[in-house]
Amino acid sequence: MKKNEEYIVTCIDETRLGSGIVKIDDQVVFVNDMIKDEVGKIKILKVKKNYAYGKLIERMTTSPYRIEPLCPYKTCGGCQYQFVDYSYQLQMKTKQMSELFHRQVDESIEVLDTLGSQEPYYYRNKAQFPVQVKDNKILMGFYRQHSNDIVPCKECKIQSHMINEIYQWLQKHLSFAQAKQLRHVFIRNSKTEAQVVFIGKSEQKFDGLVKDLVEAFPNITSVVFNYNTRNDNVILGDEYKVLYGRDYIYESCMSHSIQLHFKSFFQVNPKQMETLYQCAIDMANLNGNQKCIDLYSGTGTIALAISDYVKEVTGVEIVQEAVDNANVNKEINHITNCQFVCQDASVFAHEHRNENIDVLFVDPPRKGMTKQGIEDIVTLKPQKIIYVSCSPDSLCRDLNIFKEQGYRCKKIQPVDMFCQTTGLENVALLEYE
Ligand code: SAH
């Protein structure tokens, strides 16, 4: 096989990154925009030692699962699956998870069907729009895939309507002087409120804009300027000034009220978040007498959600603002059997090693846990571990470390939190054997 050669091929499968897989002389070729069983003419773009990349030049048959994407922008790279019918997206995700965990962890794991969303569009509650001034134009939108170029758009089909409206308003009203001060605009909304965080150098020219913004959107209860003059790609800086209202908003989750600082993590799909937590609760089979830990607890949402079904729960979280939120959330929801600690999860595990607990909930960021953290946390001898993960790869790696420590994964429930994209959340049940 050589570069620029053309072949007629049939797609035999899809990768977890959303491209089609075809085989030419037993060699794997990855081709974007192909669904299983579709036939097409492709051109070879690049040949590597064990695989190659190709480009579709003509689709000759069309999968019954192919649909016209709602979004007209093909270049932002945020969604990989808009051209795939939602029910087939779920089937693909289930199959991919089943293959991954059976091959790489344990053949006996029960991988359940992916729980899909009733609302696969307009679901995200958080957006971070980069802002640039270029060729006498203000650009605010999403990065083009693999680049720092901004694709401005009218709306995003997976962002909430509230975020889209605020985004459109800002595109119209942001002046050059203001845009020059900015690197990003962060917008987050809850069921009842919205928050806008301007991120950049100086807030000095923003008074008029903020006044007009909150007049246009009365449900904005928080406008903040976050100072970030760093040169790396970290979006939020440490220092900030509240320009209007407060530095947090309120959201609700599983009938609890949640105070949410702009620096605190929150799940981006609030409907599916409740599905996810309900799965975690069901898998843990709680009986009201257990002592639990919620490691990587954020604003305390999992600890609060399980508080009714356990004796006590300790949440551990590294971001102080999130721990402050969790403590407030405990108070405003009149919950007395939760406590929250601001500490690195691994350090906490090490300091508390050998203290017994019954059920451990862990929900780490993408990179997963550390080996040492796992080795320490298993000394607390939980009977059950419920591992909530937004990265199948780090979950896979960590399940194998847990396995070495005697914890076997029994069941995995994939939950589609990131509809139209390749992203996926999993809840895994581990038991000591
Ligand atoms: N369970 C929460 C948060 C999950 S996100 C929810 O569902 O909303 C992961 C959380 O881990 C984030 O809040 C992040 O700030 C926190 N975190 C990241 N690194 C950490 C560490 N080393 N120790 C403790 N918490 C950490």
Residues whose N, C-alpha, C, O or C-beta is under 5 A from the ligand:
A	BS01	SAH	F265 F266 Q267 Y296 S297 G298 T301 I302 V316 E317 I318 V319 Q343 D344 A345 D363 P364 P365
